[in-house]
Amino acid sequence: MIKILKEYEGFDWNKGTINKNYRKHKVRNVECEEVYFNLPLIIADDPEHSEKELRYYVLGRTEENRYLFISFTIRKKLIRIISARDMNKRERKIYEQKIKSYTDI
């Protein structure tokens, strides 16, 4: 699933909603971008929200170790963040298990 990120060329921020994640969840745009550069990442398809276009979600962390859930799509080789928030307990548990398996190698 991470292979989809190898083809992207940057981020596309919708001018109409560029500050939406900060207003709703206090997540800054730079934090969203940081997640994609910090391993490990968990990326999965989001078929429930893929009616008009393919959507994905990522579980990851920022430079300050803030654990985020991010919903996104890819348009013209650009990642477009749809929403970002702190991980819930279930998502955090999944991510922490991934970190453990990643560090056990």
N, C-alpha and C positions, 0 to 999 in steps of 0.2 A: 504494500500500500504506500510505503514511503516513496516508491518510484514516481508517483504523480508529482512529488515536490521537485524532483530532479529537472523537470521540464519548465518550471515556473521561472519568471524573470523579475518578480517583485510583487508589490502589493497595490491593489486598486481600492482606494477609499471613496465611497459614495459621498459626494458633497452634501447631500440631503441628510445623511445619517452619520456623518463622520464623528460626531460627539455622542451618539446614542449610547454606546457602551459605557462611557464615563458617567453620563447622567443616570443611567439605570443601575449600573453595578460597580461604579468607581474603577473601571478598567481603562487605562490609558492605551492609546493606539500603539505606542512604542512597546508596551508590555505584550500586546497581541503579537507583534512582529518577533519579539525576543523568543517566544515559545517555539517558533519554527527552527531556531538555531541551537536549542538546548536538547541534548539527548538524556534519557530516552523519550521518544514520542510514541504515542499510541494514536494511530489514524485509522478511521473506519468509515465505511459508507454510511449514509443516513437516508435509507430508502423511504422512511416515513415522511421526510420533508423534501423529497426529490420529485415532486410532481411536475414542475416546470423546467428544472435543470438538475443536474447531478449535484448533490450536496454531500458534504463530509463533515466529520467532527474530529477534533484533535484534543487529546489530553496531554498537557505538558506544563512546563514551569518557566517562570521568568528568571532574569538574572538575580532577583531578590528572593528567589524560591517561593514565589506565589504560584499556587497550583491552579491552572485555568482550564476550563472547558470552552472550546471555541468551535462554533459552527461556521463553515466556509464553503465557498464554491470556487471554481477556477474559470475565469473568463479571459480569453485571448492571452493565455500564459501568465495571467496575473491572479494572485490569490485575493479574493474579495471576502473580507470578514463580514459575516452576517450578524453574529452575536458573540459576546464573550462574557463570561462570568466565572466566579470561583467554583471549583469542583464541589459537588455535593459529597456526602460521606461514602456512598457506593462508588462513585467515580474515583475518589481519592484512594480507596482500598484497592481498586483495580490497578491504578497507577503505581501505588507503592509496591504491589506484587511484581509489577513489571520492572521497577527499579531494582528490586531484590534479585530477580532473575538476571538482570543486566549486569549487576555487580558480581554475581556468582560465577560468571564465565571466566 
